[in-house]
Amino acid sequence: MSTTSRPVVVFLHGYLESPAIWAEFIGEHFADCHVLTPALPGYDGQDTPEEAYSLEAAADAVRAALEGAGAGHAVLVGHSMGGYVALAFAEKYPGLVAGLGLFHSSSLPDTDQDRERRGRNRAFIEEHGVAAFAEEFLQPQFAAEHRESMAHHLAQLKTLAAAVPQAVALAGLEAMGQRPDRRPVLEKATYPVLFIAGKEDKAVPPEKTHEESLLPDHSTVLWLANVGHLGFVERPADTRRAVRQLVQAAFD
């Protein structure tokens, strides 16, 4: 049972990120909500689970964060890998989900091509380190027209990425590559689902989002032109408004 009367919203960061990605996005815009921004296992000094690193273990850590806050039903909003964790949470604890936001994320498993790409990324990190990988990995996540104008955001993301321990970065790649097909989670959802999709997102192409958006009983899609994989900085006002609407729909 929740000990707070305010809507509970959990924001989950993505791969090589940290809760700091949400600071400007949340600001004072969710002052009427009980907001949680937990660090995923191994990030921001958090312990890495003794068992094999997995999205399911990360979901259990989110469950513990909710319990620690005395929170019950929550809207979970996950960016990229954070969305994978939110889906794993929804699969394990469906009764605790009031709403689900997939912020440039997907319920679909990796394709063979995706796993090959992750294998190349793993080899690069093992040889050159996380900071060097961030130099290659992050810029293409912005839409082409934002790569110069948002150089300060890119620099901040590179700093966050460089702080992630190499073992955690490698384990995250493995966990993402092995994640199961979680479309059944969307098909069974009894809560509203929000998809935020960048039309220039190379990591989660729009055609994936279109396919998945037809699965839930109640879903909304925010399509964003000239946006890549980082809508929370590329189009903060529009994406924030969509999340606010999800919270309203979940707790109305």
Buried (B, 14 or more C-beta within 10 A) or exposed (E): EBEEEBBBBBBBBBBBBBBBBBEBBBEEBBEEBBBBBBBBBBBBEBEBBEEEBBBBBBBBBBBEBBEEBEBBBBBBBBBBBBBBBBBBBBBBBEEBBBBBBBBBBBBBBBEEEBBEBBEEBBEBBEEEEBBEBBEEBBBBBBBEEBBEEBEEBBEBBBEBBBBBEEEBBBBBBBBBBBBBEBBEBBEEBEBBBBBBBBBBBEBBBBEBBEEBBEBBEEBBBBBBEEBBBBBBBBBBEEBBEBBBBBBEBBBE
